[in-house]
Amino acid sequence: MNGLNRRLPRQPGLPLKEHIYNCVQSGPLSDRVLRHLTVSVNGLEVLCLMVDRMGEEFKPHISTVLPAVIDRLGDAKDQVRDQAQQLLLKLMLPASSPQYVFERMSGAFTHKLWHVREGVLVCLQNTINRYGARSLQLSKTVPAICKLLDDPNAQVREAAVCTLTEIYRHVGEKVRADLTRKGIPQQKLSQIFARFDDVRASGNMLPTADMDPVEAPSRGGEDEVDFAKPHSTKVLQSKPKGTSSISLGSKPKGPAARSSSSATSSAAAAGGVDEELFIKSFEDVPKVKLFSARDMMDQMSKVNTILSDPNQDWEKRVDHTRLLRALVVHGAADHDEFFQQLRVLEPSLVLAVKDLRSQVVREACITIAYLAQQLGNKIDRFAEVVFPALFNLIPNSAKIMATSGSVCIRFIIQYVHSNRLIPIITSNMSSKSNTIRRQACEFLNQLLHSWGTHTLEKHIAILQDSIRRGISDADSEARAFSRKAFWGFAEHFKSQADALLGALDPSKQKMLQGELSNSSSNNSLNSAEGLRPGKQRARSASQDRTLPKYGTLERTGSIRKSAGTSRISSSRSDAGS
């Protein structure tokens, strides 16, 4: 597939592109390409690549392709249905717009296959999570969703309720007012409103909720839920630059101070998650009673059975992920057998992290972060297993999934000090994705300022080389985090940091010294007050000529706090400096 992607022409008008147009227009595509499992998956993936390459040039062919893609939403295989969902999102952007595609998908709400009816509801949820509620004219789709509340299939009915709940999360009380005029039976309406109340009580409402919709001419009987045209919205204001963030030692009692990094502020504005939400969710779990190790093992077995089956209802998977947290809250980890059961659960939790449902991914990340906070180094092997899957979430276009992975990694780094995690982090500093490289540099900075020297010393060479590469990274934020990481490295390994500094060109040396003098981070070396007089090592004349302005790196007194009072995300402050 990658080879095909590279061979697709970049410029319009080339013979291959003309041939692709002819293939799309030829009609038999739906019959010949999208019929069997492997062919269907590959065919849908090829179409995704074509849309990526052609962008808006693909728009005239959407009407030709769309019926076949909608039919694939009803395929018996999960792989095909998932790939069809991915293609639908790409047909919205960059090929056209979400509203353009949904106007041509109206027949899917009444399709004869229940999988298709469920799939179009899932697609609607994915759309508003990725592109926002303002990308669609929801007043036209809500009536169709309400009709599916009485669908013969239970999964479709549940998907309809979940879709209305997701719309409510984005739009707010206007949805509640609108539904009262739809003729929904009172009992069912009460159940839906109870879901709405749960969402609002959980603090998961988005910044767009309860904002004024797009102004439109007043018409009798017009639905209030109308977010058809994207327009500027009020976003969350980021805090002034600083180093404060929420303490991992206890649940915050007031609004948490947040990092000023662009990643965090944009995530908050776009419906992502942060450490505060994780901590609030940690013990928001059902009550369970454990009378013996046998009870615990039975419950863990139930969790594994549900999470290991991707065909299970997604809400059931979310509930059982929360059940795992509930078991830890109620003392499951006091039994030695718990860690044996957790080892059995590893593949299931990795599968949950890789899930296409953002709600499943978020709950999985929250649960993993809670395990890290409560069990520390006892789950070092488990952390090593889930780390790669968490990194794969970082470049995800769905903010809730990307930020869930990122926050979870920070919790693991803060509480699980395992040297086996270091190569996983440093290997991601060579990723083709600048987002992954940037985050990897941030994580490296965090661990160098929070881990003990004995944990790091096994990988001195890897750390030294990674910092060198990070300082020269093409991404400015990655370079900034790497410069901060350098001074954390210098706290542990002075001579190796000296050697690294001497090998850098003068411009990078100046940037490092500027970081030393200007950084306001709690984890940086601050000023000459922290340097111990009388400890300086004599330098040769050649060294002095090479670095006339910069003295040898000196160890400062310990500035690292105990684990109970240290704060995650402090390494992110002033990333742009």
Secondary structure, 3 states (H helix, E strand, C coil): CHHHHHHCCCCCCCHHHHHHHHHHHCCCHHHHCCCCHHHHHHHHHHHHHHHHHHHHHHHHHHHHHHHHHHHHCCCCCHHHHHHHHHHHHHHHHHHCCHHHHHHCCHHHHHCCCHHHHHHHHHHHHHHHHHHCHHHECHHHHHHHHHHHHHCCCHHHHHHHHHHHHHHHHHHCHHHHHHHCCCCCCHHHHHHHHHHHHHHHHHCCCCCCCCCCCCCCCCCCCCCCCCECCCCCCCCCCCCCCCCCCCECCCCCCCCCCCCCCHHHHHHHHCCCCCHHHHHHHHCCCCCCCCCCHHHHHHHHHHHHHHHCCCCCCHHHHHHHHHHHHHHHHCCHHHCCHHHHHHHHHHHHHHHHHCCCCHHHHHHHHHHHHHHHHHHHHHHHHHHHHHHHHHHHHCCCCCHHHHHHHHHHHHHHHHHCCCCCHHHHHHHHHHCCCHHHHHHHHHHHHHHHHHCCHHHHHHHHHHHHHHHHHHHCCCCHHHHHHHHHHHHHHHHHCHHHHHHHHHHCCHHHHHHHHHHHHHCCCCCCCCCHHHECCCCCCCCCHHHHHHCCCCCCCCCECCCCCCCCCCECCHHHCCCCC
